[in-house]
Amino acid sequence: MSEEVNEAAGAAREAMELLKRRKRLTKKDKERLEELYARWRGARDHAWQDAEKRVEDTLRRQRRSSS
């Protein structure tokens, strides 16, 4: 999961740098910003799914051990 988190953080930092220059964004910058947002979203969604799976697995194990 840390790889996805690092990628999301890097994309967010780069996106913020582009946004700071918002009035001077070129078409290429805007395309890059869209790409970074898509990467960030994908990494975030993947990390969220991993966390949900871990919680579900933990709950399943606890239910088994308490029965």
N, CA, C and O atoms as a GROMACS GRO file, in nm:
protein
  268
    1MET      N    1   0.082  -0.119   0.000
    1MET     CA    2   0.000   0.000   0.000
    1MET      C    3   0.087   0.126   0.000
    1MET      O    4   0.046   0.227  -0.057
    2SER      N    5   0.202   0.123   0.061
    2SER     CA    6   0.284   0.243   0.070
    2SER      C    7   0.326   0.295  -0.066
    2SER      O    8   0.344   0.415  -0.084
    3GLU      N    9   0.342   0.205  -0.163
    3GLU     CA   10   0.378   0.249  -0.298
    3GLU      C   11   0.266   0.335  -0.358
    3GLU      O   12   0.293   0.438  -0.419
    4GLU      N   13   0.142   0.292  -0.339
    4GLU     CA   14   0.029   0.369  -0.389
    4GLU      C   15   0.018   0.503  -0.318
    4GLU      O   16  -0.011   0.606  -0.379
    5VAL      N   17   0.042   0.501  -0.186
    5VAL     CA   18   0.036   0.624  -0.108
    5VAL      C   19   0.143   0.721  -0.156
    5VAL      O   20   0.116   0.840  -0.172
    6ASN      N   21   0.264   0.672  -0.177
    6ASN     CA   22   0.372   0.758  -0.225
    6ASN      C   23   0.341   0.815  -0.362
    6ASN      O   24   0.366   0.933  -0.388
    7GLU      N   25   0.284   0.732  -0.450
    7GLU     CA   26   0.249   0.781  -0.583
    7GLU      C   27   0.140   0.887  -0.574
    7GLU      O   28   0.146   0.989  -0.643
    8ALA      N   29   0.041   0.864  -0.490
    8ALA     CA   30  -0.067   0.961  -0.474
    8ALA      C   31  -0.014   1.092  -0.417
    8ALA      O   32  -0.053   1.200  -0.462
    9ALA      N   33   0.075   1.083  -0.320
    9ALA     CA   34   0.132   1.204  -0.260
    9ALA      C   35   0.216   1.281  -0.361
    9ALA      O   36   0.208   1.404  -0.368
   10GLY      N   37   0.295   1.210  -0.439
   10GLY     CA   38   0.377   1.276  -0.542
   10GLY      C   39   0.291   1.344  -0.646
   10GLY      O   40   0.320   1.456  -0.688
   11ALA      N   41   0.185   1.277  -0.688
   11ALA     CA   42   0.094   1.336  -0.787
   11ALA      C   43   0.026   1.458  -0.729
   11ALA      O   44   0.009   1.559  -0.798
   12ALA      N   45  -0.014   1.451  -0.603
   12ALA     CA   46  -0.081   1.564  -0.538
   12ALA      C   47   0.014   1.684  -0.527
   12ALA      O   48  -0.026   1.797  -0.552
   13ARG      N   49   0.140   1.658  -0.489
   13ARG     CA   50   0.237   1.768  -0.479
   13ARG      C   51   0.260   1.835  -0.614
   13ARG      O   52   0.260   1.957  -0.624
   14GLU      N   53   0.278   1.752  -0.717
   14GLU     CA   54   0.300   1.809  -0.850
   14GLU      C   55   0.178   1.886  -0.897
   14GLU      O   56   0.190   1.992  -0.958
   15ALA      N   57   0.060   1.834  -0.868
   15ALA     CA   58  -0.064   1.903  -0.906
   15ALA      C   59  -0.074   2.037  -0.834
   15ALA      O   60  -0.115   2.137  -0.895
   16MET      N   61  -0.038   2.041  -0.707
   16MET     CA   62  -0.045   2.166  -0.633
   16MET      C   63   0.051   2.270  -0.691
   16MET      O   64   0.018   2.388  -0.698
   17GLU      N   65   0.169   2.226  -0.733
   17GLU     CA   66   0.263   2.318  -0.795
   17GLU      C   67   0.204   2.376  -0.924
   17GLU      O   68   0.217   2.495  -0.952
   18LEU      N   69   0.138   2.291  -1.002
   18LEU     CA   70   0.074   2.339  -1.125
   18LEU      C   71  -0.039   2.436  -1.092
   18LEU      O   72  -0.057   2.537  -1.160
   19LEU      N   73  -0.115   2.405  -0.988
   19LEU     CA   74  -0.228   2.491  -0.953
   19LEU      C   75  -0.183   2.628  -0.904
   19LEU      O   76  -0.253   2.728  -0.922
   20LYS      N   77  -0.066   2.634  -0.841
   20LYS     CA   78  -0.014   2.762  -0.795
   20LYS      C   79   0.009   2.857  -0.912
   20LYS      O   80   0.002   2.979  -0.896
   21ARG      N   81   0.035   2.800  -1.031
   21ARG     CA   82   0.057   2.881  -1.151
   21ARG      C   83  -0.068   2.885  -1.238
   21ARG      O   84  -0.058   2.905  -1.359
   22ARG      N   85  -0.181   2.866  -1.180
   22ARG     CA   86  -0.308   2.845  -1.251
   22ARG      C   87  -0.332   2.943  -1.365
   22ARG      O   88  -0.382   2.903  -1.470
   23LYS      N   89  -0.300   3.067  -1.347
   23LYS     CA   90  -0.327   3.165  -1.453
   23LYS      C   91  -0.233   3.149  -1.572
   23LYS      O   92  -0.259   3.201  -1.680
   24ARG      N   93  -0.125   3.076  -1.551
   24ARG     CA   94  -0.027   3.059  -1.658
   24ARG      C   95  -0.021   2.916  -1.709
   24ARG      O   96   0.078   2.877  -1.771
   25LEU      N   97  -0.125   2.838  -1.685
   25LEU     CA   98  -0.123   2.698  -1.729
   25LEU      C   99  -0.136   2.689  -1.881
   25LEU      O  100  -0.223   2.750  -1.942
   26THR      N  101  -0.048   2.612  -1.938
   26THR     CA  102  -0.058   2.584  -2.081
   26THR      C  103  -0.152   2.466  -2.100
   26THR      O  104  -0.194   2.402  -2.004
   27LYS      N  105  -0.184   2.438  -2.224
   27LYS     CA  106  -0.268   2.322  -2.253
   27LYS      C  107  -0.199   2.195  -2.204
   27LYS      O  108  -0.264   2.105  -2.151
   28LYS      N  109  -0.068   2.189  -2.222
   28LYS     CA  110   0.010   2.074  -2.176
   28LYS      C  111   0.002   2.060  -2.023
   28LYS      O  112  -0.013   1.950  -1.971
   29ASP      N  113   0.012   2.174  -1.952
   29ASP     CA  114   0.000   2.172  -1.806
   29ASP      C  115  -0.137   2.121  -1.762
   29ASP      O  116  -0.147   2.043  -1.668
   30LYS      N  117  -0.241   2.166  -1.831
   30LYS     CA  118  -0.376   2.122  -1.796
   30LYS      C  119  -0.393   1.972  -1.818
   30LYS      O  120  -0.456   1.904  -1.738
   31GLU      N  121  -0.337   1.921  -1.928
   31GLU     CA  122  -0.343   1.777  -1.953
   31GLU      C  123  -0.266   1.701  -1.846
   31GLU      O  124  -0.310   1.596  -1.799
   32ARG      N  125  -0.151   1.755  -1.807
   32ARG     CA  126  -0.070   1.691  -1.701
   32ARG      C  127  -0.148   1.690  -1.570
   32ARG      O  128  -0.146   1.591  -1.497
   33LEU      N  129  -0.216   1.799  -1.540
   33LEU     CA  130  -0.295   1.808  -1.418
   33LEU      C  131  -0.406   1.702  -1.417
   33LEU      O  132  -0.431   1.639  -1.315
   34GLU      N  133  -0.471   1.684  -1.530
   34GLU     CA  134  -0.576   1.582  -1.541
   34GLU      C  135  -0.517   1.442  -1.521
   34GLU      O  136  -0.577   1.358  -1.455
   35GLU      N  137  -0.400   1.419  -1.579
   35GLU     CA  138  -0.334   1.289  -1.564
   35GLU      C  139  -0.296   1.264  -1.418
   35GLU      O  140  -0.315   1.154  -1.365
   36LEU      N  141  -0.242   1.367  -1.354
   36LEU     CA  142  -0.203   1.353  -1.213
   36LEU      C  143  -0.324   1.325  -1.125
   36LEU      O  144  -0.318   1.243  -1.034
   37TYR      N  145  -0.435   1.393  -1.153
   37TYR     CA  146  -0.556   1.371  -1.076
   37TYR      C  147  -0.605   1.228  -1.093
   37TYR      O  148  -0.647   1.164  -0.996
   38ALA      N  149  -0.600   1.178  -1.214
   38ALA     CA  150  -0.643   1.040  -1.240
   38ALA      C  151  -0.553   0.941  -1.166
   38ALA      O  152  -0.602   0.844  -1.108
   39ARG      N  153  -0.423   0.965  -1.166
   39ARG     CA  154  -0.330   0.877  -1.094
   39ARG      C  155  -0.355   0.882  -0.944
   39ARG      O  156  -0.357   0.779  -0.877
   40TRP      N  157  -0.376   1.003  -0.892
   40TRP     CA  158  -0.402   1.019  -0.749
   40TRP      C  159  -0.530   0.946  -0.710
   40TRP      O  160  -0.534   0.876  -0.609
   41ARG      N  161  -0.634   0.963  -0.791
   41ARG     CA  162  -0.761   0.896  -0.763
   41ARG      C  163  -0.747   0.746  -0.765
   41ARG      O  164  -0.799   0.676  -0.678
   42GLY      N  165  -0.677   0.696  -0.865
   42GLY     CA  166  -0.657   0.551  -0.875
   42GLY      C  167  -0.581   0.496  -0.756
   42GLY      O  168  -0.618   0.393  -0.700
   43ALA      N  169  -0.475   0.565  -0.717
   43ALA     CA  170  -0.396   0.520  -0.602
   43ALA      C  171  -0.478   0.528  -0.474
   43ALA      O  172  -0.472   0.439  -0.390
   44ARG      N  173  -0.554   0.635  -0.459
   44ARG     CA  174  -0.637   0.652  -0.340
   44ARG      C  175  -0.743   0.543  -0.334
   44ARG      O  176  -0.765   0.483  -0.228
   45ASP      N  177  -0.808   0.516  -0.446
   45ASP     CA  178  -0.912   0.414  -0.449
   45ASP      C  179  -0.855   0.276  -0.418
   45ASP      O  180  -0.916   0.197  -0.347
   46HIS      N  181  -0.737   0.248  -0.472
   46HIS     CA  182  -0.673   0.118  -0.447
   46HIS      C  183  -0.639   0.104  -0.299
   46HIS      O  184  -0.661  -0.001  -0.240
   47ALA      N  185  -0.585   0.209  -0.240
   47ALA     CA  186  -0.550   0.205  -0.097
   47ALA      C  187  -0.676   0.186  -0.012
   47ALA      O  188  -0.674   0.112   0.086
   48TRP      N  189  -0.784   0.251  -0.050
   48TRP     CA  190  -0.911   0.239   0.024
   48TRP      C  191  -0.962   0.095   0.015
   48TRP      O  192  -1.008   0.040   0.115
   49GLN      N  193  -0.956   0.035  -0.102
   49GLN     CA  194  -1.002  -0.104  -0.118
   49GLN      C  195  -0.917  -0.199  -0.033
   49GLN      O  196  -0.970  -0.292   0.028
   50ASP      N  197  -0.787  -0.176  -0.029
   50ASP     CA  198  -0.699  -0.259   0.054
   50ASP      C  199  -0.737  -0.247   0.201
   50ASP      O  200  -0.743  -0.347   0.273
   51ALA      N  201  -0.763  -0.125   0.246
   51ALA     CA  202  -0.802  -0.104   0.386
   51ALA      C  203  -0.934  -0.173   0.417
   51ALA      O  204  -0.947  -0.237   0.522
   52GLU      N  205  -1.031  -0.161   0.328
   52GLU     CA  206  -1.160  -0.228   0.349
   52GLU      C  207  -1.142  -0.379   0.360
   52GLU      O  208  -1.203  -0.444   0.446
   53LYS      N  209  -1.059  -0.435   0.274
   53LYS     CA  210  -1.035  -0.580   0.276
   53LYS      C  211  -0.973  -0.622   0.408
   53LYS      O  212  -1.012  -0.724   0.466
   54ARG      N  213  -0.877  -0.545   0.457
   54ARG     CA  214  -0.813  -0.578   0.585
   54ARG      C  215  -0.914  -0.574   0.700
   54ARG      O  216  -0.912  -0.662   0.786
   55VAL      N  217  -1.000  -0.474   0.701
   55VAL     CA  218  -1.102  -0.463   0.806
   55VAL      C  219  -1.196  -0.583   0.800
   55VAL      O  220  -1.226  -0.645   0.902
   56GLU      N  221  -1.242  -0.616   0.680
   56GLU     CA  222  -1.332  -0.730   0.663
   56GLU      C  223  -1.266  -0.860   0.707
   56GLU      O  224  -1.329  -0.942   0.774
   57ASP      N  225  -1.140  -0.879   0.671
   57ASP     CA  226  -1.067  -1.000   0.712
   57ASP      C  227  -1.054  -1.007   0.864
   57ASP      O  228  -1.071  -1.114   0.924
   58THR      N  229  -1.023  -0.896   0.926
   58THR     CA  230  -1.011  -0.892   1.072
   58THR      C  231  -1.143  -0.926   1.139
   58THR      O  232  -1.147  -1.005   1.233
   59LEU      N  233  -1.251  -0.866   1.091
   59LEU     CA  234  -1.383  -0.895   1.148
   59LEU      C  235  -1.420  -1.042   1.129
   59LEU      O  236  -1.476  -1.104   1.220
   60ARG      N  237  -1.390  -1.096   1.014
   60ARG     CA  238  -1.420  -1.237   0.987
   60ARG      C  239  -1.343  -1.327   1.084
   60ARG      O  240  -1.400  -1.422   1.138
   61ARG      N  241  -1.216  -1.298   1.106
   61ARG     CA  242  -1.136  -1.379   1.199
   61ARG      C  243  -1.188  -1.368   1.342
   61ARG      O  244  -1.191  -1.467   1.414
   62GLN      N  245  -1.230  -1.248   1.381
   62GLN     CA  246  -1.283  -1.229   1.517
   62GLN      C  247  -1.413  -1.305   1.536
   62GLN      O  248  -1.437  -1.363   1.642
   63ARG      N  249  -1.497  -1.306   1.434
   63ARG     CA  250  -1.623  -1.380   1.443
   63ARG      C  251  -1.597  -1.529   1.459
   63ARG      O  252  -1.663  -1.596   1.538
   64ARG      N  253  -1.500  -1.580   1.382
   64ARG     CA  254  -1.468  -1.723   1.390
   64ARG      C  255  -1.414  -1.760   1.528
   64ARG      O  256  -1.450  -1.864   1.584
   65SER      N  257  -1.328  -1.675   1.581
   65SER     CA  258  -1.267  -1.708   1.710
   65SER      C  259  -1.366  -1.695   1.826
   65SER      O  260  -1.348  -1.759   1.929
   66SER      N  261  -1.468  -1.612   1.811
   66SER     CA  262  -1.565  -1.596   1.919
   66SER      C  263  -1.679  -1.698   1.912
   66SER      O  264  -1.757  -1.709   2.006
   67SER      N  265  -1.690  -1.773   1.801
   67SER     CA  266  -1.798  -1.872   1.791
   67SER      C  267  -1.759  -2.005   1.849
   67SER      O  268  -1.840  -2.098   1.849
   0.00000   0.00000   0.00000
